[in-house]
Amino acid sequence: MSLAVWGCGKTAGPAASRDPANSVNETGPDPASPPTSPAEAAVSVATADAIRFVDALPGSGIRFQHSDGGGDRQYITQTVVAGLALFDYDQDGWIDIYLLNGSSVPGNIVEPAPTNKLYRNNGDWTFSDVTDAAGVADTGYALGVAAADYDQDGDQDLYVNNFGANVLYRNNGDGTFTDVTDLAGVQCEQVGAGVAWADIDADGDLDLYVGNYVDFTYDNYRGRKSGPYEYAAAPQDYNPESDRLFRNNSDGTFTDISQASGLTDIKMPSMGVIAVDYDNDRDTDVVVCCDNAPNRLLRNDGSGGFEDVGVLAGFAHDLQGNNNGSMGVDAGDYDNDGLLDLYVTNYQGELSVLYKNAGQGFFTDVSRFSQVSTSSMPHVKWGTGFTDFDLDGHRDQFIACGHFIKHIQQLDDRTDVRVPNFVMKNLGNGKFADVTDTAGEVMREALATKGAAFDDLDNDGDIDVVLLNANERPSLLQNVTATENRALQLRLVGIQTNRDGVGARVTVVAGDRRQVAEVHSGRGYQSHFGMTLHFGYPSDTPVDRVEVDWIGGGKDVYQLPEGNTSFLLYEGGTAGLAVWGHE
């Protein structure tokens, strides 16, 4: 047993139309003072077994303000902003925050120019703006992002998917990054979407999947009107694009294999992306949300060639066979049956869809039975994540909401630009309950949230939330849920396989409970989070063992000592005690 100390030195179909006049499903239901500090609020509001959050933004030092570029004319790119990344850029054991921003648009110059922002976690619910020092102040029109160690040197690199020229930032290991886009050969200049790092050919290093939306340019602008109101065109008003796939050459460069992999022949208005082994054949497949088009499930043939099996697998459409305006996606085993399920957020008037993995490569739409999507149905849904907020061993669901049409109330009074987000508690019986109203005053705030990311920002074992809100400040939610349950936190370290363990399948066995999770790079709505895996379980139940199936490698079994909750799992069977964020 080795000891790894991190964080030393710090202070502690028809219904899917983007036209609001035609988008509401008529069978659906009608919709339904900050604390002085997070620590003080935690004492006063937390009650047993209730998921609760407090507002940690005041006093945090985060002064980021998102801008979509503004202007009198709304462009389609302004409707699909933007994601964020939670990752430990300086390898000190504290999760840092990278927030994406827009840019000026024709006819409206924003001053000062919006830039992405990197905030270093100081370990005490304060954050320092290190954007300029780190060299990641990209001024492009940012949409999607993902982080991973593509060059196997022990630190997290960053890929930003823009409307325009994308950027690959190589982490130099000293708190700075270098733009190596051209050197690495991963240039792409389209309308960006989700990004995913994955070892698609199981050769031990990470390849890059880049989602693209539609063929929009400022010169081919189109708009729509409803009475006197004009709003952005829908995705079907433009031609869809094909996504790109870059194979890692293991020497710091990549080869574009989009055509060889079969992607060039698949045109789709991509949004959220996640790379996941949905069929348990130990190669990494790719799930793509499509906006008002059939969703795509790209099955890997084991060598990096892909075939779209979305229709065959039951993932392309919802239960009624409709195309949806799909936005974000996450994968997680919500029912603890050992299979990774998919949750897809959709446009207003559409149920977001919980696709239960039925095994043998098939999915079943259980949205109505599970009741996970009913409350949020009237709104446009974006960011999402399977997250066990109360550590009871059942993965809950967070749903980010908000519209982009300024006058949407005049078109449909069941929703608005700013609406509350939703927290859905997993009841452990296949159903979810809406606990938003009891989850803290901060959850009642009306926001125009797009990206949502989830990780343990204060190293206390539970999962906190960061939200990218369009045209306003972000949200920082501290989880103050009171529970006697424990969290097991696992971070993988590949030796022969990719260093981050991306794609590895982890099974935690504790008594009669088996929980499964997979390491992902890029997920939710054009965002990145959660490369440290979290498992909740009762405090009186010991963990019997942890099993890891590595992509392109073998299987290891770990016996972990009692009394500790955070471990590094090295490929080959060695476990290291991880002391994160301690002096």
N, C-alpha and C positions, 0 to 999 in steps of 0.2 A: 504494500500500500504506500503510494507516494503522496506527497502533500503539495498542492498547487495553490499559492497565495496570490490572489488578484486584488487590486484596489489599494495597495499599500500607499501611504503617504497622503491620502485625501482626508479632509475633514468629513468625520462621519456622513304570332297570328294576328287577326284584326285587333284584338285587345292590346297588341304590342305596338301600335302606331305611336310615333313620337308627337303626333298632333293631339293636343289636349282635348280637342273637341271630339275625338274618336277613341281616346285612350282608356277611359274608365270602364271597368268591367261592371255592368249593371247588376250582376248577381252578387257583388261584393258588399261588405258592410259599410256604413257611414263611419267616419273617423271619430274617432273619439278625441336672505342676506348672507354674502360669503363669510365663512369662518375666518378668524384672525390668522390661523395657520392650519395646515393639514393635521399636525400632531394634536392640537387642541380639539379640533373637530372630531378626530378619531375617538377621543375619550368621551365626548358628549353625545355623539349620535350613533355609534356602533352598538347594535344589539345582536344577540346570539342568533345565528343561522339566517341572517338577512343580508343579502348582497347590498353593499352600500359604498358610495363614492363621495369624496369631498373635492372641492375645487382647489387644486394646488398651483394654479397659474399665478395668482397674486403673490408677489415676492419671489417668484422663481427666477427672474432675470430674463425670461423669454419675451422678447419684444417684437417678434416676427409679425408681419402683417401680409396676408396673402392678397394678391391682385390678379384678376383675370385679364387685365388690360383696359377694362371699362369701355367707354365710347358709346355713341348712340346706336350703332349697328352691332348686333350680337352675332358673332361668328360661331360656327359649330364647335371649334376648339375650346371656346370659352364655356361651353356646356359640359365638358368632360374633364375639367380639372378636378383634382390632382391627388397624387399619393404622397407618402412619406416613408422614411426608413428608420427603424429602431435597431441599432447595432453598436457594438463596442469598438469604435474606430481605433482607440489607443490601447486596447488590450489591458485595461486596468481593472476590469471586473464590474464596471458600471455601464449600464446601457445608455448610449448617447442618442440624440435626436437629429435627424436630417429632414428638413421641411422643404418641399418643392414650391416654386413660385412661377407665376406667369410672366408676361412681358408686355410691352406696349403693343398696340394694334394700330393699323392704319387709321388716321384721323384722330388719334388720342395718344399723346406721349405722356407716359407716367414718369414723374420725377420725384425722388431719385429712382433710377432704374431698379425694378424689382430683381432680387437675386434669391437663389436658394440659400438656406441658412443651416449651418451645423452648430449644434449646442452641445458642449461637453458637460456631462453629468458630474457635479461636484460631490455627490454622495449625501447631500443634506437637503434635497428638494430645491436646490438652486442649480442654475445652469449658466455656463459662460459661453458667449458667442465667440467661436474660434474659426469662423468661416474664412476670413481673410488669411489668418495664419496657416490654416490647413490647405488653402488653395482650392476650395470647392465652391467659390461664389459664382456658379454658372449663371449667366444672364439669358440663357435660352428659354423658350416657352416649355417648361417642364411638365410632364404628365405622369410618367411611370418611373420606378426605381427598384433596384434590388442590389443587395450586398453579398459578397462571398469572396473567399480566398482563391481566386482563379490561378494564381501563380505559385501556390503551395509554399509561401514564405512565412506563414504564421499570422498574417493580419488580413483584415477585411477590406477588399476593394469595392468599388462603387460604380454601377452603370446607371446613367440617367437617360431615359427615353423621352425625347423632346418632340414638339412640333418644330421640325427643322433638324439641325445637326445634333445627333446624340453624342454623349461623352462617356468615355471609360476613364475613371480615375484610379490609378494604381496607388495603393497605400505604400508609402516609403518606410513605414515602421518607426518613424520619428515624430509622428503627429502631423505630417504633411502628406499631400497627394500630388501626383503628377498626371496631367492629361496625356494619355498614351493611345488615344483613339486611333490616330493614323498609323502609329507604329504597330499597334496590335492588329490592325486590319478589320476593325468592327464598325466602320463608318456606316451610317444609316441616316437618311434625311427624309422622313415621311411624317405622318401624324402618329405620334407615339401612343402606346397603350401599356399593358402590363409587361413585365420583364421576369424571366426566371433563369436562374443558373441551375444546371443539372448535368450529371454525367450520363449523357444519352447513349454512349457507346461502351460504357462500363470499362474504360481504359485507365481510370484512376485520376482523371482531372476533369474540371468543370467546363462544360460547353455553355453557350449563351443563346437563349431563346428570346427573340425580340418581337413583341406584338405590335401590329400596325392597325390603324383604324380605317379611314377612307381617304380618297384621293383629293382632299380639300386643299386649296390654296386661296390666298386672299383674292386672287384674280378670278376665281370661279365661284365666288360667293353666291349663295342662293338663300332666300328667306321664305317664310310662310306667313300667312295672315289669317286672323280670325276676327271678322268685323274690322274695327279700327286698329286692332293690335297686331303688330308684327313681331315675330320671334324667329329664332334660329331654325334653319332647315334641319330635317331629320336625316339619319344616316342613309336611308334609302334614296335620298336625293343626290347621292354621290355614288361613284363606283367603289366597291370594297377593295381592299388591298390584300396582299398575301403577307404572312409573317416571315421573319428571317431566322435562320439558324446558323450559328457560327461554331465550328468544331475547334476545340482547343488543340493546338499543335504541340503543347508541352514545352514550348520555348519562348513563351510570351507573346506569340502571335496566334491568329485564328484563320481558318479557311471558311469561306461562305459556302455551306453545303445545302442551301435552301432548295435548290433544284434537285440535287441528288437525293435529298431526304423526302421529296414529294410535296414540300410545302408550296412551291411556286404554283402548283396547279390548284391550290385551295385558296379561293378569295373569300375573305370574311372581314366584317367590321369588328375587329377584336377590341375587347375592353380588359377585364380582369383575366389574369393567367396564373395557373399553378401547375408545377410539374410534380406528378404523384404517381406511384405505382398502384393504380386502382384495381388491377386484376391479380395482384399477388404473384406475378411471374418473375419478380426481381429484376425487372428493368423499368426505367422511368418513362411514363407516358406524360402527355401534356393535355391539360384541360383549358379550353378557351371559351370565355363568355363572349357572345356576339350580340350586338345591339340591333334588335328587330330582325334577326336572322337565326337560323338553327344554330344552337351551340355546338361546338366541336369537341370531340373526344378523340385525340390523336394517339392511337395505340402504337407503341414502339415494337418493332420486329426484333429487337435485341441488339441491333447494330447501328441504330440511329435512323432507320427508315420508318416513316410514319404513314398510317392509314386512318382516315376518319371513320370511326365506327359509332359516332354519336347517335344516329338513328337506330342502328341495330341494338345498341346498349340501352336505349331508353333515356338518353341524356339530351338529345337534340331539342326536344320540346317538353312542354308540361303535360299533365295528365290528360288535358283536353286536346292535345296535339297542336297547341298554339306555339308560334314563335313568340318570344318575349324580348323586351328591351333589357337584356341582361347586363349587369354592371360588374359586380364583384363576386369572388368565389373563394371558399375555403374548404379544406378537407379535414375531417376529424371523425373519430369513431364515437358518435353521440350515444349509441346504444350498447357499447362495450361488447360487441359480438366478434371483435377481431378484424372487422372489415372497415376500410375508410370510406365514409359517406361524404357527400358533397352538398354544400349549401350555396345557392346562387341568388343574389339580390336582383330585383327587377324594377321596372318602371312603374309610375303611378297607376293605380287601378289594377295592377297585376300582383298576384301572390308571388312572393319570393318562394323558391322551390327548394325543399329538402329532398334530395335524391338519396334514398336509402340504398346502400350497396347490398344487393341480394345474392352476391356471389356469382361465380361462373361468368363474370364480365358484364353483369346486367344491373340496372338501377330501377327503383320504383319510386314514383312521386308520392311521398307521404305527407305533403305539406298540410293538407286539411286535417288529416288524422292527428298530426303532431301539434297543431295549433301554434306553430312557431312563427307563422307569418301573418296571422289575421290582423293583429293590431296595427301593423305598419302598412297594410295594403293600400290605403289611399295615397301614399306618398311615393316619391322617387327614392329608391334605396341604393346605397353605394357600398361603403366599407362594411366588412363583416369578419367575424372570427369565432371559431369554436374555442371557447376559453372557459376553464373551470374556475370561476371567480370565487366560489365558496369552498373549494377544495374538498368537495364531497365525492369525488370520483366520477362525476357526470359532467360532461362538457356543456356549458351554457352557450348562449348565442347573443352577440351584440350586433345591432343593426343600425347603421348610420343613414340618416335621411336628410333631404332638403332638395328644393326645386331650383331651377336655373332661369325660369321665365319670370321676369320682374312683375308682370301683371297677371300671374297665374290665378290669383283670387277672382279676377273678373271672368276667367274661363272655367274655373272649377273651384268652388269655395270649400271643398273638402280637404284641400291641402294648401300649402303656402311655400314661399321661398325658404323661410326659416320655420322649422318644426322641431319638436323634441326627438332625440334618438331613443332607441328601445333596448332594454335588457330583458332577455327571455331566459328564465331559469329552467334548467333541465330537471324534470321531476323524477327521472330514473325509471319511468314506466312507458317511455316512448312519446311522452307529451311534454310540452313546455308551458310555462305560465308567465304572463307579462308582469314583471315586478318593477317596472320603470318608476311608478309613482312612489314606491317605498325605497327606492335605491339612492335617495339623497336629493337635496334641493338642486344640485348641479345637473341632475338628469332631467329636470323639468325645463331647463333653458332651451329656448328655440334657437336653432342654429341651421346653417346651410352646410352640413358636414358632407365631405366627400371621402377622403382617405381616413382610415381608422387602423391603429396599430396597437398591439398588446404585448407587454413584457413587464418584468419585475424591475421597476425603476429604482427602488430603494432597498433591494436585496433582503426583503423581509419574508419572502416565500410566496406572496400572492401576486396576482397579475394586475397591473395598472393599465391605464388607457391614455393614448394620445390621439387627438383628432385634428385633421387638417380641414379647416372651415373656409369655404370660398369667400373671398373678399372681406375677411375679418381675421381676428387673432385666432390662434389654435386653442384647443382645450387640453388641459392636463388634469386627469382624474386620478386621485390616489384611492386605491382600494383599501377601505377600512372595515371590511367585513369581519365580524367577530366569530371565530369558529375554533373548536378544539381539534379540528382535522389538521393534518400535516401535509406539507408539500415536499415531494422529492424532485430535485432539480438536477437534470443530467445534460451535460454538454459533451458531444462526441469529438474525438480526435482521431482522424484517419491516419494510417501509416502507409499502407500500400494503396488504399483507396483515397478519394479526395479528402483533404485535411479537415474540412468542416463536417464530414459525415453526411453531406447532403444526399438525400434519397434513402438513407439507412432507416430501417424499420426497427422500432424499440418496443419491447413488450415487458411490462412490469407486472410481476406476480406477487400479490399480497393477500394471503389467506385464500378465500374463494373468489377473489377479484383478479381479473386480468384486464389491463389497460394497454392499448396500442396507440402509438403515435409515430410520426415520420418527420424527419428533418427536411424543411422546405426553405428555399431561397427565392422569395418573391411570392406574394399571395394577397388575398383580400382585394381591395380595389386599388390596383396599380401601386401596391405598397410592399413593404418588407418588414417582417418581424418574426420573433419566436424561434430563433435557432437554438436556444436553450430550451429543452423540453421540460414541461412541468406536469406532475402527476399528483392529484390529491387523494388522500386515503385516511381512514380513522387513525387517531393517535395510538390506539391500543392494538393496532394490527401491524405486525412486523412485515417488512418486505422480504419475501423468500428468495427472489432472484430477479435479475434483469437479463433479458436476452436481446442481442443486437444482431440483425441481419444487415450486412454491409453491401452496398451496391458495388458489384464487381469483385466482391471479396467473400469471405466465409461468414460463419456464425459464431459469436462469442457469448458465453454465459458468465455473469458476474454475481458474486456473492458479496453484498455490501454490509459493512458493519453497522450495528444499531447505534443510535445516538447522533448520527450525522444525516444531513439532508441534501447536501450539494456535492456532486461528484463529477470528475472528468473521467470518461470512459474511453480508454485508449484501445484502438484496434489491436487484437491479439489477446485480450482478456485481462489487461491490467486496469485497475481503477485507482484514481487519485482523488483524495479529499480536496475539494475546492473551497477555499475560504474567500468568498467574493465580497469585496468592499470592506474588509476589515483592516485595521491598522496593524 
